[in-house]
């Protein structure tokens, strides 16, 4: 199954009273489709998944699968620090009709590499769905090694990894050693072009909420051999990519979406919305990419 090069780790829109905004979710899905997203990643870190109830996760996934049908693939985040729960979430995603699942390294527990391997294998065994591994040591407290990733890559369902260690040397080594059909996606927007340059497959993006079309243009320029044009586009987008993490994510991208005319609601505690000062810093960075209303 082809999941494309530009995946978006989608936020969870909330209403003013803090509930799921299903209409807003559908509007956002339309926007992402129109701006080049190939695959939606639902119920991931950017979705504030630790604050979502099981019913909310199910509702978000159902909405995405139904509304994106025929337009984009949908990958369901099923990661947790409880292996049995991740297995249940994977099976539910399969029953609901997801195209794939993403499994983050268990957070807080700090398992050994063997524990990581067995956790991922149990989830991969739970359904026939394609599995994307997710390594983000800055959030989980554990870094999945190249060796562990390569062991997991031999599983028939494991097709890719979202690698957010920000270690290009490690990513280069992984791409060099991995099977030809195992795909490595950048988990950091600003490393999209460097990772493409060493053989990566694309990006699981946050900035694509705002600059999806421009990111797709950058990827297309690189793929067609227009390296200088791709580098110029990267340079143009770099401030936006950085700004999306000027405060704990997804607060900046939610503020940016408000400016874009796509209300996304507040973030849930323990995260906080951007301050007025932070918004004043963000606004001129995103202004060139926000449609002007008359």
C-alpha positions, 0 to 999 in steps of 0.5 A: 500500500502506498501511503505517499510522501507527505503525511500529516499528524493531524490535530484534534479540533475542539469546540469552545466548550472543550468537546470534539469538533466533528464539523471542524475535523471534517473541514480540516480534513478537506483543507489537508486534502486540498493542500497535498496531504497523502495520508492522515495520521490520527490520534498521534502526539499532535492530536493530544492523544494522552488527553483524549478518552477512548470514545473520543479516539474512536470518534476521531478515527471514525470521522477521519476514515469516513470523510477521507475515504477515496481521498487520503489514507488514514493511519491510526495511532495506537501507541501507549505504554501498555502493550495489551492496550495498544493491541486492543487499539490496533484491533479496533483500528482494523475493525473501523477500517484504518489503512494502517497503524502507528506504534510509538515507543512506550513512554515513561516505562523506559523499556529495554531494547528487548522490551521495545522489540516484544512490545512492537511485535505483539502489536504488529502481530495483532492485525494484518494492517501495515505498521509504522514504528515511531521513535521519538526519544525526546518525548518517550525517554527511550531511543529505539536503536538501529538494531531493534528497528532492523529486527522489527523491519523483518516483520511482514506487516512493518513497512516504515518508521517515523524517526524523530530522533533528529539524528541524521547520522543514525537515520543515514545508517538505518536507511543504508542497512534496512531492507529496500522496501522498508521506508524511513519518514522524517518525524521532524519537519525541518529535516524533511529535505536532509532525510530525503537526500539520504534516501528517506521516503518523506515526512510525517508533518505538523507544519503541513497543516499550514504549508502543505502545498509548499512542502509538497512542492519542495518534495516534488522539486527534490524528486525531479532533480531540482535540488537548488529549488528544493533547497530554496523552498526549504529555506523559505519554509524553515522559519514556519517549521521552527515556529510550529514548535516555539511552544509545546505542540500542538499549541503553535499549529492550533494558533496558526490554524485560527489565523488560517480561518480553520478554528481548532479550539484550545489545547487541553491541560497540561498544555497551554495556548500561546500567550499574546506575546507568542502569537505576536511572534508567530503571526509575521512568520506565518503571514506569507502563507495565510490566505488574505481575506477581503 
